[in-house]
């Protein structure tokens, strides 16, 4: 089954880990279809109908983005706001076009995992901070499969450290 990977990174050229994950996805085009929102919409004017038709053609969807300001990138937030519209994603008998679609998140996180805990710097777990996504996917009746996070990008960014993420990332994407 082919999985749609919606990549939403505003500076992919400067990214190390997201760029590496993208390179790996491109080696498996028979399994994964990549849709880079910042590349498709550099002006951030989203073609809602085009996006909805694209989503309708996949059963498995992964959103890949860097986690900053304790949220997703601005373009992903805008995408969620306009694409998941009333009458299409929810709210009417003709809605719920994303019902039962398997959805997951793949997130690159700058800080170490320990900092995302009740005793850590940010007081909350990443799972807790991502709960609005889980609730959104539940609201539109999608099948949320959780998230993959790779922590510590600000502290450790060696090639070896990045390569360690690749197999775990592909395992997660393959199980969506």
LINCOR-V604516 format. One record per helix or strand. SS is the DSSP state (helix for helix, strand for strand). FROM is the first residue (numbers start at 1). TO is the last residue. If there is no record, write none. Layout:
SS;FROM;TO + SS;FROM;TO
//
This chain:
strand;3;7 + helix;12;14 + helix;17;26 + strand;32;36 + helix;37;40 + helix;48;56 + strand;60;68 + strand;71;71 + helix;74;83 + strand;86;86 + strand;90;90 + strand;102;109 + helix;113;115 + helix;126;129 + helix;131;139 + strand;143;150 + helix;159;174
//
